[in-house]
Amino acid sequence: MSDSDPIKLFSYLIEQVNKRAIAYIHAIEPRASLAGGSDEVVSEAPSTSKLFKKLFTNSWISPFGYKPESAKKVIESGEADAIAFG
């Protein structure tokens, strides 16, 4: 998926989701190669959690591209409320 201004687009979408009292967002990380299709992590890709979690009022779940140690860091930093594996 691509857009001329993805940050503006997804910020708007999250704003609209907040109005509907959705319990959580399960946001795929673009840094995970092929969205979970391999274990390779693209380190220079942006973090969806870093960009958008602060905009969402409920729980943020971040999947793909994590190992136990990196997942723990993300939770402790507040970038996500939960990490999905598998």
Secondary structure, DSSP 4 states (H G I P E B T S, - for coil): ---SSHHHHHHHHHHHHHHTT-SEEEPPPTTBGGGTTSS-B-TTSPPHHHHHGGG-SSEEEEESS--HHHHHHHHHHTS-SEEE--
